[in-house]
Amino acid sequence: MTIRRGIPPLLIGLSLLVSACSQDETPKVQIGEARRAPVSEVVEAPGTVGARATATMRSPAAGTVAKLYVHDGDTVEKGEILARISSPQAEEQLRQARGAQRQASRPVRFGGAAPAPSIRLAGLNLTSSLDRKVARGFAKARSAARKIGDRRVRAQLLTAIDAAETQHRAQRAALDQITQGLTRSVNQTLSQVSGQIGAGLGGLAASMSSLQAASKSQAKAAVKVANATVKGLTVKAPFDGVVTLGGASGGGGPDLGSLLGQLPAGLSGQAGAAAGASGAATGTSGGTIAAGVPVAAGDAIATVTDVSELTLSADVDETDVLLVTRGVKAEAELDAVSGATYRAKVAGIGVTPKEGTTGGVSYPVRLTLGEGAYDDGGEAPPPKPGMSAVVRLTVRESPDAVAVPAASIVSSGKESVVWVVRGDGTAERRVVKLGAQGDALVEVAGGVAPGERVVVKGADTVRQDQKLT
């Protein structure tokens, strides 16, 4: 539960009166007076000191630490080399990726389009052997008919032969027409089929071109990833800061390096490159980083922390977070620096809730952290990231408020009530509107005037018109 504190109250004259009891009895109520006084409403929350930025640089591939250029606690500048890693596996993957890119760049060629096929069905004609045999037959028949002596019979036979030859020629002409029509039909069909085949070949060519383009893109991406992996073998500082070899503990979670090591060779290198480029601190290899030590893809090599600007991260309870706004002033007390107070100011309020151990939720509040001072005025040392603190946020201030002791406020449903002592000594119930609520004093925005006497102890037992003095 969030603790609230206020500015210690001014001395308020209190008179102890006894109602319906003798002087030897313990008084039942205590009466004070509403006075003008400064009131501050403070919300307390646990906090942690943080750095401006922190990045853990990881090995992009399995290999060996070839050389270390820094030690724990060294101050480095952006781009400064921290370590070099030797990884024949990453070099080989880059060579293979470049070879695949060259292969994918070779053009795919198709032969020229074949002409549309066609056929011709030959009709029956005099040049064919059958026509020659038929003609010879008709000639022999006519020669034999002319040798007949009877003129009438001879004429009849010649007439019959002529009629047969005429009928044969008519049948041959009809057959030629049928053959030509069939040839046209077959050629039209072949032309349509040839067009469909041509369209299919065109579509195949387009598909092959698309596949080749996709293959080129994949090969280019593979080369880019493999090249980034090899480039990442030279570990550099992403910004100015202080170096810690390895990385912070991941809280018992799975090791990223061991998980990446379970992937296939091609994927582990690509995933390691992505992990190394991101600089995300998610676990460590758990071993010592030194020259000659083997490392797996994703193992933490060094962590760089920018301490040029320290921050505070406080978890404010949901019952108080709506009172916190950007720019609110705060103070922080660190467990590591007893007797010192550090100035702070709210820089942002998060919207993602965090579940607490007691079932409630809190919200992250980010604060800038200023200089600190001891109670005697001496300068306090700058804290280090990760130190715990108690943050006190002054969410409301009233420098000249009508204030009453906090114990005089009685909650009645949704109303806040104060028992005022009339001039005749009887109790009067007043509904008041509260302002800033300190630990000892509460601002009364309306309902009570300065100088009026109020019940400050035993107020929950008082009744309307009860005789108090």
C-alpha positions in Angstrom: 0.0 0.0 0.0 1.3 3.5 -0.9 2.3 5.6 2.1 1.5 9.3 2.0 3.5 11.9 3.9 3.1 15.6 4.3 5.0 18.6 5.7 5.1 18.3 9.5 2.3 20.5 10.9 2.6 23.7 12.6 2.1 23.6 16.3 -1.7 23.7 16.8 -3.0 24.6 20.2 -5.1 21.8 21.4 -7.5 21.9 24.4 -8.6 18.7 26.0 -12.1 18.7 27.3 -14.0 16.0 29.0 -17.7 15.3 28.3 -19.8 13.6 30.8 -16.8 12.4 32.9 -14.7 13.4 35.8 -11.1 14.8 35.8 -9.7 11.4 36.7 -11.2 9.8 33.6 -9.5 9.5 30.1 -10.9 12.2 27.8 -13.1 10.7 25.0 -12.6 13.4 22.4 -9.8 15.8 21.5 -10.4 19.2 20.0 -8.1 21.3 17.8 -8.3 24.3 15.6 -8.3 24.9 11.9 -5.4 27.0 10.9 -3.7 28.2 7.8 -0.6 26.2 7.0 1.3 24.7 4.0 0.1 21.2 3.0 1.9 18.8 0.7 0.5 15.5 -0.6 3.3 13.0 -1.2 3.1 9.6 -2.8 5.8 7.0 -1.9 6.8 4.3 -4.4 9.7 1.9 -4.7 12.2 2.8 -7.4 15.4 1.7 -9.2 18.2 3.8 -10.5 18.7 3.3 -14.3 21.2 4.4 -16.9 20.5 6.5 -20.0 21.1 3.4 -22.2 22.5 -0.1 -21.9 23.4 -2.5 -24.7 24.8 -6.0 -24.5 26.9 -6.9 -27.6 26.7 -10.6 -28.6 28.6 -12.9 -30.7 26.9 -13.2 -34.1 28.2 -16.7 -34.8 30.0 -19.6 -33.1 33.7 -19.1 -32.9 36.6 -18.1 -30.6 37.5 -14.8 -28.9 40.6 -13.8 -31.0 41.4 -10.6 -29.0 40.0 -8.4 -26.3 40.7 -4.7 -26.4 39.0 -3.6 -23.1 38.6 -4.6 -19.5 35.8 -4.3 -17.0 35.2 -0.7 -16.0 36.9 0.8 -19.0 35.4 3.9 -20.5 34.9 3.6 -24.3 33.7 5.9 -27.1 31.1 5.1 -29.8 32.6 2.9 -32.5 35.6 1.8 -30.4 36.6 -1.9 -31.0 35.9 -4.1 -27.9 36.7 -7.5 -29.2 37.4 -9.6 -32.3 35.9 -13.1 -32.9 37.3 -15.7 -35.2 34.6 -17.7 -36.9 35.5 -19.9 -39.9 31.9 -21.1 -40.0 30.7 -17.5 -40.6 33.3 -17.0 -43.3 32.2 -20.2 -45.1 28.6 -19.2 -44.9 29.4 -15.9 -46.6 31.3 -17.7 -49.3 28.4 -20.0 -50.0 25.9 -17.2 -50.0 27.9 -15.3 -52.6 28.2 -18.4 -54.7 24.4 -18.9 -54.5 23.9 -15.2 -55.5 26.0 -15.7 -58.6 24.1 -18.8 -59.6 20.8 -17.0 -59.1 21.9 -14.2 -61.3 22.4 -16.4 -64.3 19.5 -15.8 -66.8 17.1 -18.5 -67.7 16.7 -18.9 -71.5 13.8 -20.3 -73.5 14.0 -21.5 -77.2 12.2 -19.5 -80.0 8.5 -20.1 -80.4 7.8 -23.1 -82.8 5.6 -22.4 -85.8 2.0 -23.6 -85.6 1.7 -27.2 -87.0 -0.6 -27.9 -90.0 -1.6 -30.9 -92.2 -3.0 -31.4 -95.6 -5.2 -34.4 -96.5 -4.5 -35.2 -100.2 -7.7 -35.7 -102.3 -8.2 -38.3 -105.1 -6.7 -36.9 -108.4 -5.6 -38.2 -111.8 -1.9 -38.1 -110.8 -2.5 -40.7 -108.2 -1.9 -44.4 -109.1 -5.6 -45.2 -108.5 -6.7 -42.5 -110.9 -4.3 -43.9 -113.5 -5.6 -47.4 -113.1 -9.2 -46.2 -113.4 -8.4 -44.2 -116.6 -6.7 -47.2 -118.1 -9.7 -49.3 -117.3 -12.1 -46.9 -119.0 -9.8 -46.7 -122.1 -9.7 -50.5 -122.4 -13.4 -50.6 -122.0 -13.9 -48.1 -124.8 -11.4 -50.0 -127.1 -13.3 -53.2 -126.6 -16.6 -51.6 -127.2 -15.5 -50.2 -130.5 -14.7 -53.7 -131.8 -18.3 -54.8 -131.5 -19.8 -55.1 -135.0 -23.4 -54.3 -134.0 -23.6 -50.5 -134.2 -26.5 -50.3 -131.8 -24.9 -52.4 -129.2 -21.6 -50.6 -129.6 -23.3 -47.2 -129.1 -25.1 -48.4 -126.0 -21.8 -49.7 -124.5 -19.9 -46.5 -125.2 -22.8 -44.5 -123.7 -22.7 -46.6 -120.6 -18.9 -46.2 -120.3 -19.1 -42.4 -120.6 -21.8 -42.3 -118.0 -19.7 -44.4 -115.6 -16.7 -42.2 -116.2 -18.8 -39.0 -115.6 -20.1 -40.5 -112.3 -16.6 -41.4 -111.2 -15.4 -37.8 -111.8 -18.4 -36.4 -109.9 -17.6 -38.7 -106.9 -14.0 -37.7 -107.1 -14.9 -34.0 -107.0 -17.2 -34.5 -104.0 -14.4 -36.4 -102.2 -12.0 -33.6 -102.9 -14.4 -31.1 -101.3 -14.9 -33.3 -98.2 -11.1 -33.6 -97.9 -10.5 -29.9 -98.2 -13.2 -29.1 -95.6 -11.7 -31.7 -93.2 -8.3 -30.2 -93.8 -9.5 -26.7 -92.9 -11.3 -28.0 -89.7 -8.2 -30.0 -88.6 -5.9 -27.0 -89.2 -8.2 -24.6 -87.3 -8.2 -27.0 -84.3 -4.5 -27.3 -84.5 -4.2 -23.5 -84.6 -6.3 -23.1 -81.5 -4.4 -25.8 -79.6 -1.1 -24.2 -80.7 -2.3 -20.8 -79.4 -3.1 -22.4 -76.0 0.2 -24.1 -75.9 1.9 -20.8 -76.8 0.0 -19.0 -74.0 1.0 -21.8 -71.6 4.6 -21.4 -72.6 4.4 -17.6 -72.1 2.9 -18.1 -68.7 5.6 -20.6 -67.8 8.3 -18.1 -68.9 6.7 -15.4 -66.8 6.6 -17.8 -63.8 10.2 -18.8 -64.3 11.2 -15.1 -64.5 9.3 -14.4 -61.2 11.0 -17.4 -59.5 14.3 -16.2 -60.7 13.6 -12.7 -59.3 12.6 -14.2 -56.0 15.7 -16.4 -56.0 17.8 -13.3 -56.6 16.2 -11.5 -53.7 16.7 -14.4 -51.4 20.3 -14.8 -52.4 20.9 -11.1 -52.0 19.3 -11.2 -48.5 21.4 -14.3 -47.6 24.6 -12.5 -48.6 23.5 -9.4 -46.6 22.9 -11.4 -43.5 26.1 -13.5 -43.9 28.1 -10.3 -44.5 26.5 -8.7 -41.4 27.5 -11.7 -39.4 31.1 -11.5 -40.5 31.2 -7.8 -40.0 29.7 -8.3 -36.5 32.7 -10.5 -35.6 34.4 -7.2 -34.9 32.5 -6.1 -31.8 32.2 -2.3 -31.4 30.7 0.0 -28.8 27.3 1.4 -29.9 27.7 4.6 -27.9 29.9 6.2 -25.2 29.9 4.4 -21.9 31.4 2.0 -19.4 32.3 -1.6 -20.3 31.4 -4.7 -18.4 32.6 -7.9 -20.0 29.8 -10.4 -20.6 26.3 -9.4 -19.6 23.9 -9.0 -16.7 22.2 -12.1 -15.4 19.0 -12.9 -17.2 17.2 -13.9 -14.0 17.4 -17.6 -14.5 15.8 -17.6 -17.9 17.0 -19.7 -20.9 20.3 -18.9 -22.4 20.0 -17.2 -25.8 23.3 -18.7 -27.0 22.2 -22.3 -26.2 18.9 -21.8 -27.9 20.6 -20.4 -31.0 23.0 -23.3 -31.0 20.1 -25.8 -31.4 19.2 -24.2 -34.7 20.5 -25.5 -38.1 23.8 -24.1 -39.2 22.4 -21.6 -41.7 19.7 -20.3 -39.4 21.9 -20.1 -36.3 24.3 -17.7 -38.1 21.4 -15.5 -39.3 19.7 -15.5 -35.9 23.0 -14.8 -34.2 23.6 -11.8 -36.5 20.1 -10.4 -35.7 20.8 -10.9 -32.0 24.2 -9.2 -32.2 22.8 -6.3 -34.2 19.9 -5.7 -31.8 22.1 -5.3 -28.7 19.2 -6.6 -26.5 20.2 -7.8 -23.1 18.4 -11.1 -22.8 20.6 -13.6 -20.9 24.3 -14.4 -21.1 26.6 -17.3 -21.9 27.3 -17.6 -18.2 31.1 -17.9 -18.8 34.2 -15.8 -18.6 35.1 -13.7 -21.6 38.8 -13.8 -22.4 41.0 -14.3 -25.5 41.0 -17.8 -26.8 37.6 -18.7 -25.1 35.1 -20.4 -27.5 31.7 -18.6 -27.7 28.4 -19.7 -29.3 26.1 -17.6 -31.4 24.3 -15.1 -29.1 26.8 -15.3 -26.2 27.3 -11.9 -24.5 30.7 -10.5 -25.2 30.5 -7.1 -23.5 27.9 -4.7 -22.1 28.2 -1.0 -22.6 26.3 1.3 -20.2 25.9 5.0 -20.7 26.0 6.7 -17.3 26.1 10.2 -18.6 22.5 10.7 -17.4 20.9 8.6 -14.7 17.2 8.0 -14.4 14.7 6.6 -11.9 12.0 4.1 -12.5 9.3 4.0 -9.9 6.3 1.7 -9.6 3.4 3.8 -8.5 0.2 2.2 -7.2 -2.9 2.4 -9.3 -4.7 4.3 -6.5 -2.2 7.2 -6.8 -0.9 7.1 -10.4 -3.7 9.4 -11.7 -2.3 12.2 -9.4 1.2 11.9 -11.0 1.8 14.2 -14.0 4.8 15.2 -16.1 7.0 17.7 -14.3 6.0 16.7 -10.7 8.9 17.2 -8.3 10.2 14.3 -6.3 12.9 13.2 -3.8 14.7 9.9 -3.7 16.4 8.1 -0.8 18.8 5.3 -1.8 19.4 2.3 0.4 23.1 2.5 -0.6 23.5 6.1 0.5 22.1 6.6 4.0 21.2 10.1 5.1 21.2 11.5 1.6 18.4 12.8 -0.5 18.4 13.1 -4.3 16.3 15.5 -6.4 14.2 14.1 -9.2 11.4 15.1 -11.6 8.8 13.1 -13.4 9.6 12.7 -17.1 6.9 10.2 -18.2 4.1 7.9 -17.0 3.7 4.5 -18.5 0.3 2.9 -19.4 1.2 -0.8 -19.1 0.2 -2.1 -15.7 2.4 -4.4 -13.6 0.9 -6.9 -11.2 1.9 -6.6 -7.6 2.6 -9.3 -5.0 -0.6 -8.4 -3.1 -2.9 -8.6 -6.1 -3.0 -4.9 -7.0 -1.3 -3.3 -10.0 1.2 -0.5 -10.4 2.3 1.7 -13.3 5.9 2.6 -14.2 6.9 6.3 -13.8 10.1 7.5 -15.3 12.0 10.3 -13.5 15.1 12.3 -14.2 17.6 12.0 -11.3 19.5 15.1 -10.1 22.2 15.7 -7.6 22.1 14.5 -4.0 23.0 16.0 -0.7 23.4 14.7 2.9 21.3 16.0 5.7 24.3 18.2 6.8 24.5 19.8 3.3 27.4 17.8 2.1 27.4 16.5 -1.5 26.2 12.9 -2.0 28.0 10.6 -4.4 26.4 9.8 -7.7 24.6 6.4 -7.6 25.1 3.5 -9.9 22.5 1.8 -12.1 20.5 -0.9 -10.4 20.5 0.7 -7.0 17.1 0.6 -5.2 15.5 3.7 -3.8 12.3 5.1 -2.2 10.8 7.8 -4.3 8.6 10.5 -2.8 6.5 12.4 -5.4 4.9 15.6 -4.3 1.7 15.3 -6.3 -0.2 18.3 -4.7 1.0 21.4 -2.8 -0.9 24.2 -1.1 1.4 26.7 0.5 -1.4 28.6 2.3 -4.2 26.1 2.9 -7.0 26.0 5.5 -5.7 22.9 7.2 -7.0 20.5 9.8 -5.4 17.4 11.4 -5.8 14.3 9.2 -7.5 12.5 12.2 -10.4 15.0 12.1 -11.6 13.7 8.7 -14.4 11.1 8.9 -15.5 9.3 5.7 -19.2 8.8 5.4 -20.0 7.0 2.1 -18.7 9.3 -0.6 -18.6 12.3 1.7 -15.8 13.7 3.9 -17.1 15.0 7.2 -15.6 17.2 9.9 -17.2 17.8 13.3 -17.1 21.5 14.2 -17.5 22.7 17.8 -20.1 25.5 18.0 -19.9 28.4 20.3 -22.2 26.6 22.8 -20.0 23.6 22.9 -22.2 21.3 20.8 -21.1 19.3 17.7 -22.1 20.3 14.2 -21.6 17.9 11.2 -19.9 19.6 8.2 -19.4 18.1 4.8 -16.1 19.3 3.4 -14.2 19.2 0.2 -10.6 18.1 0.5 -7.5 19.3 -1.3 -4.0 18.2 -0.7 -3.8 15.4 1.8 -0.7 15.2 3.8 0.3 12.6 6.4 -0.5 14.9 9.3 -2.4 17.8 7.8 -5.2 17.8 5.3 -6.4 20.8 3.2 -10.0 21.7 3.6 -11.1 23.5 0.4 -14.5 24.4 1.7 -16.8 23.9 4.8 -14.5 25.0 7.6 -13.0 28.5 8.2 -9.7 29.3 9.9 -10.0 29.6 13.7 -12.9 27.1 14.0 -12.5 24.3 16.5 -12.8 20.8 15.2 -12.8 17.3 16.8 -9.4 15.7 16.0 -9.7 12.6 18.1 -12.7 10.4 18.6 -14.5 12.1 15.7 -16.1 8.8 14.6 -18.0 8.6 17.9 -19.5 12.1 17.8 -23.2 12.7 17.0 -25.0 15.8 15.9 -25.7 18.3 18.7 -23.6 16.3 21.1 -22.3 18.4 24.0 -18.6 18.4 23.8 -17.6 21.3 26.1 
